[in-house]
Amino acid sequence: MARETQITTEELRQRIAAGDKLQLIDVREDEEVSQGMIEGAQHIPMGQIPTRLDEISSDTEVVLICRSGYRSERVREYLSENGYDNCLNMSGGMIDWVEGE
């Protein structure tokens, strides 16, 4: 069975509330994160991911976040190709997250 690669904003809220150990990585640009981030998320702009792989956990589940879910899915694919099989894309991105508040 294929491993799940997506997580909805609602599922993520439930996992955070349950205290699950997750690494949240926001791959948006500086001007985007200045408008707000999910509490506890780490900011690594998409273009810096290849040079900052040492900051990404290989044993904790990693949730990748962007505005709509498109860029974070590209990062998830890149990380998967580089041996990270523990990454999830937050589908709908911050657009859905803010709508669910």
C-alpha positions as CSV (number, residue, x, y, z in Angstrom):
1,M,0.0,0.0,0.0
2,A,1.3,3.5,-0.9
3,R,2.3,5.7,2.0
4,E,0.0,8.7,2.6
5,T,1.6,11.9,1.3
6,Q,-1.1,14.4,2.2
7,I,-2.6,15.8,5.4
8,T,-5.7,18.1,5.5
9,T,-5.7,21.2,7.7
10,E,-8.3,19.6,9.9
11,E,-6.2,16.4,10.3
12,L,-3.2,18.5,11.2
13,R,-5.2,20.5,13.8
14,Q,-6.3,17.2,15.4
15,R,-2.7,15.9,15.4
16,I,-1.3,19.1,17.0
17,A,-4.1,19.1,19.6
18,A,-3.3,15.4,20.4
19,G,0.3,16.4,21.0
20,D,1.7,14.3,18.2
21,K,5.4,14.9,17.5
22,L,5.6,16.6,14.2
23,Q,8.1,18.9,12.5
24,L,6.2,21.7,10.7
25,I,8.1,23.4,7.9
26,D,6.7,26.5,6.2
27,V,8.3,26.8,2.7
28,R,6.8,30.2,1.8
29,E,8.8,33.3,1.2
30,D,9.6,35.9,4.0
31,E,6.9,38.3,3.0
32,E,4.3,35.5,3.1
33,V,5.3,34.2,6.5
34,S,5.3,37.8,7.9
35,Q,1.5,37.6,7.5
36,G,1.3,34.6,9.9
37,M,2.5,31.1,10.4
38,I,1.2,28.0,12.2
39,E,2.5,28.1,15.8
40,G,5.6,26.0,16.2
41,A,6.4,25.9,12.5
42,Q,9.9,26.4,11.2
43,H,10.5,28.7,8.2
44,I,12.7,27.3,5.5
45,P,11.9,29.0,2.1
46,M,11.5,26.5,-0.7
47,G,14.7,27.7,-2.5
48,Q,16.8,27.0,0.6
49,I,15.6,23.4,1.2
50,P,18.5,21.7,-0.7
51,T,21.1,23.5,1.4
52,R,19.2,23.1,4.7
53,L,18.5,19.3,4.6
54,D,20.3,18.9,7.9
55,E,17.5,20.8,9.6
56,I,14.9,18.4,8.4
57,S,14.1,15.4,10.6
58,S,14.5,11.9,9.1
59,D,12.8,10.2,12.0
60,T,9.9,12.6,13.0
61,E,7.0,13.1,10.7
62,V,7.5,16.3,8.7
63,V,4.5,18.4,7.5
64,L,5.3,20.8,4.7
65,I,3.3,24.0,4.4
66,C,2.9,26.8,1.8
67,R,0.1,29.1,0.7
68,S,-2.0,26.7,-1.4
69,G,-0.3,23.3,-1.1
70,Y,1.4,23.4,-4.5
71,R,4.9,24.5,-3.5
72,S,4.9,22.3,-0.4
73,E,4.0,19.3,-2.6
74,R,6.9,20.0,-4.9
75,V,9.2,20.1,-1.8
76,R,7.6,16.9,-0.5
77,E,8.4,15.2,-3.9
78,Y,12.0,16.5,-3.7
79,L,12.5,15.3,-0.2
80,S,11.0,11.9,-1.1
81,E,13.5,11.6,-4.0
82,N,16.3,12.4,-1.5
83,G,15.4,9.6,1.0
84,Y,12.9,11.4,3.2
85,D,9.9,9.1,3.3
86,N,8.4,10.8,6.4
87,C,7.0,13.9,4.8
88,L,3.4,15.0,4.4
89,N,2.1,17.9,2.3
90,M,-0.6,20.1,4.0
91,S,-3.2,20.1,1.2
92,G,-4.9,23.4,0.8
93,G,-2.1,25.3,2.4
94,M,-2.4,28.3,4.6
95,I,-5.5,29.4,2.6
96,D,-7.4,26.4,4.0
97,W,-5.7,26.7,7.5
98,V,-6.9,30.4,7.9
99,E,-10.4,29.5,6.6
100,G,-10.7,26.8,9.3
101,E,-9.8,29.1,12.2
